């Protein structure tokens, strides 16, 4: 059973920074793609950032230039560095790991980020 555990959320002022972490219970080389999603209560979950096993990254337009996804292979952890935070970034942030050939998906429990205006 694969477990993902997010940490690093909290309350921050507009313009501030947070660094989210996602610890994975097995080697992240097992996964083809690792994501950060976010969800606001009552809205659809939104894909925020992606990093592949080759290190390629992608971001949703609203966070480009402000957020950075990275992976620490030795620690089996992925991070999301969030800078210049805005109130609209307020959400629960989830990490997810996918194995493409088998269509296996694994999700964390989420960490709350609140950006005060």
MDTraj code that builds the backbone (N, CA, C; nanometers):
import mdtraj as md
import numpy as np

residues = "UNK UNK UNK UNK UNK UNK UNK UNK UNK UNK UNK UNK UNK UNK UNK UNK UNK UNK UNK UNK UNK UNK UNK UNK UNK UNK UNK UNK UNK UNK UNK UNK UNK UNK UNK UNK UNK UNK UNK UNK UNK UNK UNK UNK UNK UNK UNK UNK UNK UNK UNK UNK UNK UNK UNK UNK UNK UNK UNK UNK UNK UNK UNK UNK UNK UNK UNK UNK UNK UNK UNK UNK UNK UNK UNK UNK UNK UNK UNK UNK UNK UNK UNK UNK UNK UNK UNK UNK UNK UNK UNK UNK UNK UNK UNK UNK UNK UNK UNK UNK UNK UNK UNK UNK UNK UNK UNK UNK UNK UNK UNK UNK UNK UNK UNK UNK UNK".split()
xyz = np.array([
    [0.0831, -0.1172, 0.0000],
    [0.0000, 0.0000, 0.0000],
    [0.0882, 0.1243, 0.0000],
    [0.0676, 0.2098, -0.0975],
    [0.1463, 0.3320, -0.1080],
    [0.0782, 0.4419, -0.0291],
    [0.1560, 0.5155, 0.0476],
    [0.1014, 0.6282, 0.1235],
    [0.1743, 0.7561, 0.0849],
    [0.0963, 0.8622, 0.0726],
    [0.1507, 0.9952, 0.0469],
    [0.1069, 1.0873, 0.1609],
    [0.1988, 1.1649, 0.2127],
    [0.1671, 1.2512, 0.3260],
    [0.2159, 1.3927, 0.2979],
    [0.1207, 1.4856, 0.2849],
    [0.1556, 1.6254, 0.2612],
    [0.1828, 1.6979, 0.3929],
    [0.2647, 1.8001, 0.3843],
    [0.2910, 1.8874, 0.4991],
    [0.3307, 2.0240, 0.4466],
    [0.3316, 2.1213, 0.5367],
    [0.3800, 2.2539, 0.5006],
    [0.2739, 2.3576, 0.4771],
    [0.1473, 2.3181, 0.4830],
    [0.0413, 2.4163, 0.4649],
    [0.0307, 2.5084, 0.5852],
    [-0.0529, 2.6101, 0.5699],
    [-0.0727, 2.7026, 0.6812],
    [-0.1331, 2.8323, 0.6348],
    [-0.1261, 2.9312, 0.7231],
    [-0.1800, 3.0643, 0.6962],
    [-0.0647, 3.1587, 0.6630],
    [-0.0798, 3.2323, 0.5538],
    [0.0254, 3.3245, 0.5112],
    [-0.0403, 3.4505, 0.4563],
    [0.0294, 3.5616, 0.4632],
    [-0.0218, 3.6865, 0.4094],
    [-0.0003, 3.6921, 0.2579],
    [-0.0811, 3.7727, 0.1916],
    [-0.0631, 3.7938, 0.0483],
    [0.0804, 3.8374, 0.0197],
    [0.1395, 3.7745, -0.0810],
    [0.2779, 3.8022, -0.1165],
    [0.3791, 3.7131, -0.0477],
    [0.3333, 3.6353, 0.0465],
    [0.4231, 3.5472, 0.1197],
    [0.4532, 3.4182, 0.0460],
    [0.5255, 3.3309, 0.1135],
    [0.5692, 3.2043, 0.0542],
    [0.5407, 3.0880, 0.1475],
    [0.5203, 2.9725, 0.0872],
    [0.5093, 2.8463, 0.1601],
    [0.5766, 2.7390, 0.0768],
    [0.6267, 2.6381, 0.1443],
    [0.6843, 2.5235, 0.0742],
    [0.6113, 2.3983, 0.1211],
    [0.5390, 2.3371, 0.0301],
    [0.4699, 2.2132, 0.0607],
    [0.5608, 2.0943, 0.0309],
    [0.5460, 1.9909, 0.1114],
    [0.6205, 1.8675, 0.0891],
    [0.5238, 1.7501, 0.0849],
    [0.5624, 1.6485, 0.0109],
    [0.4827, 1.5261, 0.0010],
    [0.5772, 1.4078, 0.0129],
    [0.5691, 1.3389, 0.1239],
    [0.6528, 1.2213, 0.1466],
    [0.5808, 1.0977, 0.0943],
    [0.6514, 1.0202, 0.0143],
    [0.5944, 0.9003, -0.0483],
    [0.6557, 0.7781, 0.0173],
    [0.5730, 0.6767, 0.0415],
    [0.6180, 0.5628, 0.1220],
    [0.7017, 0.4625, 0.0434],
    [0.7185, 0.4827, -0.0859],
    [0.8111, 0.3990, -0.1615],
    [0.8825, 0.4848, -0.2643],
    [0.9813, 0.4284, -0.3267],
    [1.0647, 0.5066, -0.4155],
    [0.9820, 0.5778, -0.5227],
    [1.0070, 0.7073, -0.5378],
    [0.9288, 0.7814, -0.6366],
    [0.9691, 0.7460, -0.7792],
    [1.0743, 0.6681, -0.7963],
    [1.1058, 0.6181, -0.9296],
    [0.9999, 0.5189, -0.9774],
    [0.9146, 0.4720, -0.8828],
    [0.8059, 0.3800, -0.9190],
    [0.7000, 0.4481, -1.0039],
    [0.6976, 0.5814, -0.9994],
    [0.5878, 0.6560, -1.0583],
    [0.6345, 0.7329, -1.1815],
    [0.5483, 0.7332, -1.2816],
    [0.5804, 0.8045, -1.4053],
    [0.5592, 0.9554, -1.3910],
    [0.4551, 0.9905, -1.3151],
    [0.4168, 1.1309, -1.3034],
    [0.3767, 1.1598, -1.1589],
    [0.4183, 1.2743, -1.1104],
    [0.3803, 1.3208, -0.9770],
    [0.3172, 1.4585, -0.9923],
    [0.2080, 1.4804, -0.9206],
    [0.1321, 1.6043, -0.9359],
    [0.1076, 1.6716, -0.8021],
    [0.0830, 1.8009, -0.8099],
    [0.0166, 1.8750, -0.7045],
    [-0.1169, 1.9252, -0.7608],
    [-0.2230, 1.8976, -0.6882],
    [-0.3566, 1.9483, -0.7203],
    [-0.4004, 2.0408, -0.6068],
    [-0.5051, 2.1167, -0.6304],
    [-0.5675, 2.1935, -0.5234],
    [-0.7185, 2.1945, -0.5435],
    [-0.7885, 2.2129, -0.4336],
    [-0.9339, 2.2123, -0.4393],
    [-0.9907, 2.3116, -0.3397],
    [-1.0794, 2.3943, -0.3904],
    [-1.1564, 2.4858, -0.3072],
    [-1.2903, 2.4201, -0.2809],
    [-1.3390, 2.4321, -0.1607],
    [-1.4658, 2.3699, -0.1219],
    [-1.5752, 2.4080, -0.2208],
    [-1.6419, 2.3065, -0.2749],
    [-1.7501, 2.3305, -0.3683],
    [-1.7084, 2.3438, -0.5120],
    [-1.5767, 2.3364, -0.5374],
    [-1.5267, 2.3471, -0.6735],
    [-1.4511, 2.2211, -0.7130],
    [-1.4278, 2.2083, -0.8426],
    [-1.3569, 2.0913, -0.8948],
    [-1.2090, 2.0980, -0.8566],
    [-1.1504, 1.9813, -0.8381],
    [-1.0071, 1.9755, -0.8104],
    [-0.9298, 2.0235, -0.9329],
    [-0.8281, 2.1029, -0.9103],
    [-0.7510, 2.1658, -1.0182],
    [-0.6077, 2.1151, -1.0168],
    [-0.5575, 2.0771, -1.1336],
    [-0.4169, 2.0375, -1.1456],
    [-0.3307, 2.1633, -1.1436],
    [-0.2356, 2.1673, -1.0521],
    [-0.1513, 2.2852, -1.0344],
    [-0.0149, 2.2670, -1.1002],
    [0.0494, 2.1535, -1.0718],
    [0.1854, 2.1332, -1.1220],
    [0.2119, 1.9846, -1.1386],
    [0.3002, 1.9545, -1.2335],
    [0.3346, 1.8165, -1.2670],
    [0.4846, 1.8044, -1.2834],
    [0.5396, 1.6916, -1.2382],
    [0.6787, 1.6588, -1.2678],
    [0.6849, 1.5133, -1.3086],
    [0.7554, 1.4871, -1.4171],
    [0.7646, 1.3505, -1.4669],
    [0.8879, 1.2811, -1.4120],
    [0.8998, 1.1504, -1.4435],
    [1.0176, 1.0760, -1.3994],
    [1.1433, 1.1248, -1.4707],
    [1.1266, 1.1960, -1.5810],
    [1.2409, 1.2553, -1.6513],
    [1.2732, 1.3950, -1.6005],
    [1.1908, 1.4461, -1.5086],
    [1.2163, 1.5786, -1.4533],
    [1.1474, 1.6926, -1.5259],
    [1.0686, 1.6602, -1.6263],
    [0.9942, 1.7635, -1.6990],
    [0.8834, 1.8180, -1.6096],
    [0.8658, 1.9491, -1.6131],
    [0.7647, 2.0117, -1.5291],
    [0.6618, 2.0872, -1.6128],
    [0.5409, 2.0967, -1.5593],
    [0.4333, 2.1742, -1.6217],
    [0.3534, 2.2407, -1.5112],
    [0.2953, 2.3567, -1.5448],
    [0.2188, 2.4329, -1.4471],
    [0.0911, 2.4859, -1.5103],
    [-0.0112, 2.4996, -1.4278],
    [-0.1287, 2.5700, -1.4744],
    [-0.0932, 2.7176, -1.4882],
    [-0.1597, 2.7861, -1.5802],
    [-0.1203, 2.9234, -1.6136],
    [-0.1200, 3.0166, -1.4924],
    [-0.2136, 2.9969, -1.4012],
    [-0.2285, 3.0918, -1.2910],
    [-0.1131, 3.0887, -1.1912],
    [-0.0294, 2.9852, -1.1959],
    [0.0817, 2.9762, -1.1003],
    [0.2179, 2.9843, -1.1674],
    [0.2210, 2.9928, -1.2996],
    [0.3497, 2.9995, -1.3709],
    [0.4294, 3.1201, -1.3246],
    [0.5573, 3.0964, -1.2974],
    [0.6443, 3.2030, -1.2503],
    [0.6393, 3.2249, -1.1007],
    [0.5433, 3.1617, -1.0333],
    [0.5310, 3.1785, -0.8872],
    [0.5550, 3.0476, -0.8119],
    [0.5131, 2.9371, -0.8706],
    [0.5257, 2.8057, -0.8058],
    [0.6329, 2.7238, -0.8762],
    [0.7010, 2.6393, -0.7978],
    [0.8008, 2.5489, -0.8537],
    [0.7835, 2.4106, -0.7928],
    [0.7661, 2.3117, -0.8780],
    [0.7592, 2.1726, -0.8320],
    [0.8971, 2.1107, -0.8459],
    [0.9329, 2.0289, -0.7482],
    [1.0635, 1.9624, -0.7542],
    [1.0520, 1.8261, -0.6880],
    [1.1531, 1.7449, -0.7110],
    [1.1541, 1.6119, -0.6529],
    [1.2884, 1.5846, -0.5872],
    [1.2841, 1.5192, -0.4737],
    [1.4049, 1.4760, -0.4031],
    [1.4026, 1.3240, -0.4067],
    [1.4742, 1.2689, -0.5013],
    [1.4694, 1.1233, -0.5208],
    [1.5255, 1.0476, -0.4008],
    [1.6250, 1.1032, -0.3371],
    [1.6878, 1.0346, -0.2230],
    [1.5916, 1.0258, -0.1048],
    [1.5076, 1.1282, -0.0891],
    [1.4136, 1.1326, 0.0235],
    [1.2739, 1.0858, -0.0147],
    [1.2551, 1.0481, -0.1421],
    [1.1215, 1.0068, -0.1902],
    [1.0162, 1.1117, -0.1555],
    [1.0502, 1.2339, -0.1903],
    [0.9649, 1.3481, -0.1554],
    [0.9521, 1.4407, -0.2757],
    [0.8345, 1.4987, -0.2916],
    [0.8197, 1.6066, -0.3881],
    [0.7810, 1.7335, -0.3117],
    [0.8166, 1.8457, -0.3687],
    [0.7924, 1.9745, -0.3053],
    [0.7170, 2.0652, -0.3996],
    [0.6486, 2.1614, -0.3403],
    [0.5895, 2.2697, -0.4175],
    [0.6262, 2.3995, -0.3472],
    [0.7191, 2.4736, -0.4068],
    [0.7567, 2.6037, -0.3544],
    [0.6590, 2.7056, -0.4104],
    [0.5903, 2.7759, -0.3219],
    [0.4884, 2.8719, -0.3633],
    [0.5297, 3.0115, -0.3178],
    [0.5546, 3.0985, -0.4124],
    [0.5946, 3.2359, -0.3839],
    [0.4873, 3.3333, -0.4335],
    [0.4960, 3.4547, -0.3858],
    [0.4018, 3.5605, -0.4268],
    [0.2576, 3.5119, -0.4178],
    [0.2244, 3.4548, -0.3047],
    [0.0924, 3.3940, -0.2881],
    [-0.0183, 3.4985, -0.2908],
    [-0.1318, 3.4566, -0.3462],
    [-0.2489, 3.5421, -0.3599],
    [-0.3671, 3.4774, -0.2881],
    [-0.4662, 3.5556, -0.2502],
    [-0.5839, 3.4957, -0.1844],
    [-0.6488, 3.3853, -0.2676],
    [-0.6434, 3.3961, -0.3987],
    [-0.7033, 3.2939, -0.4841],
    [-0.6253, 3.1627, -0.4854],
    [-0.5092, 3.1600, -0.4208],
    [-0.4356, 3.0350, -0.4051],
    [-0.4854, 2.9551, -0.2848],
    [-0.5742, 3.0135, -0.2073],
    [-0.6297, 2.9439, -0.0915],
    [-0.7037, 2.8188, -0.1360],
    [-0.6655, 2.7043, -0.0781],
    [-0.7242, 2.5761, -0.1165],
    [-0.6623, 2.4668, -0.0301],
    [-0.7179, 2.3482, -0.0432],
    [-0.6503, 2.2294, 0.0087],
    [-0.5636, 2.1750, -0.1041],
    [-0.4372, 2.1530, -0.0742],
    [-0.3424, 2.1060, -0.1743],
    [-0.3146, 1.9567, -0.1526],
    [-0.3218, 1.8827, -0.2627],
    [-0.3020, 1.7379, -0.2603],
    [-0.1859, 1.6996, -0.3510],
    [-0.1084, 1.6021, -0.3078],
    [-0.0125, 1.5428, -0.4006],
    [-0.0700, 1.4098, -0.4502],
    [-0.0266, 1.3727, -0.5682],
    [-0.0747, 1.2504, -0.6310],
    [0.0376, 1.1870, -0.7114],
    [0.0365, 1.0543, -0.7141],
    [0.1379, 0.9794, -0.7871],
    [0.0681, 0.8820, -0.8824],
    [0.1186, 0.8750, -1.0055],
    [0.0532, 0.7926, -1.1078],
    [0.1521, 0.6980, -1.1738],
    [0.1046, 0.5767, -1.1966],
    [0.1796, 0.4808, -1.2753],
    [0.1018, 0.4625, -1.4043],
    [0.1571, 0.5094, -1.5139],
    [0.0807, 0.5164, -1.6379],
    [0.0443, 0.3795, -1.6954],
    [0.1354, 0.2827, -1.7033],
    [0.0987, 0.1559, -1.7680],
    [-0.0157, 0.0822, -1.6985],
    [-0.0249, 0.0946, -1.5670],
    [-0.1273, 0.0226, -1.4926],
    [-0.2430, 0.1132, -1.4507],
    [-0.2329, 0.2413, -1.4813],
    [-0.3356, 0.3395, -1.4445],
    [-0.3585, 0.3443, -1.2936],
    [-0.2562, 0.3182, -1.2155],
    [-0.2690, 0.3258, -1.0705],
    [-0.2477, 0.4694, -1.0253],
    [-0.3353, 0.5148, -0.9376],
    [-0.3295, 0.6499, -0.8826],
    [-0.3240, 0.6414, -0.7302],
    [-0.2419, 0.7258, -0.6713],
    [-0.2318, 0.7326, -0.5257],
    [-0.2398, 0.8796, -0.4849],
    [-0.3111, 0.9031, -0.3757],
    [-0.3367, 1.0402, -0.3313],
    [-0.3035, 1.0574, -0.1841],
    [-0.2611, 1.1780, -0.1494],
    [-0.2447, 1.2134, -0.0109],
    [-0.3749, 1.2670, 0.0459],
    [-0.3717, 1.3025, 0.1757],
    [-0.4910, 1.3506, 0.2451],
    [-0.5109, 1.5012, 0.2290],
    [-0.4107, 1.5710, 0.1850],
    [-0.4233, 1.7146, 0.1620],
    [-0.3680, 1.7986, 0.2761],
    [-0.3287, 1.9193, 0.2413],
    [-0.2835, 2.0163, 0.3399],
    [-0.3456, 2.1515, 0.3041],
    [-0.3968, 2.2195, 0.4047],
    [-0.4699, 2.3442, 0.3830],
    [-0.3733, 2.4611, 0.3687],
    [-0.3968, 2.5416, 0.2673],
    [-0.3234, 2.6674, 0.2491],
    [-0.4252, 2.7810, 0.2509],
    [-0.4019, 2.8785, 0.3371],
    [-0.4883, 2.9962, 0.3452],
    [-0.4019, 3.1202, 0.3244],
    [-0.4387, 3.1989, 0.2258],
    [-0.3663, 3.3227, 0.1976],
    [-0.4569, 3.4383, 0.2350],
    [-0.4170, 3.5114, 0.3371],
    [-0.4985, 3.6219, 0.3877],
    [-0.4710, 3.7489, 0.3071],
    [-0.5779, 3.8219, 0.2796],
    [-0.5623, 3.9464, 0.2013],
    [-0.5306, 4.0642, 0.2913],
])
top = md.Topology()
chain = top.add_chain()
for i, resn in enumerate(residues, 1):
    res = top.add_residue(resn, chain, resSeq=i)
    for name in ("N", "CA", "C"):
        top.add_atom(name, md.element.get_by_symbol(name[0]), res)
traj = md.Trajectory(xyz[None], top)
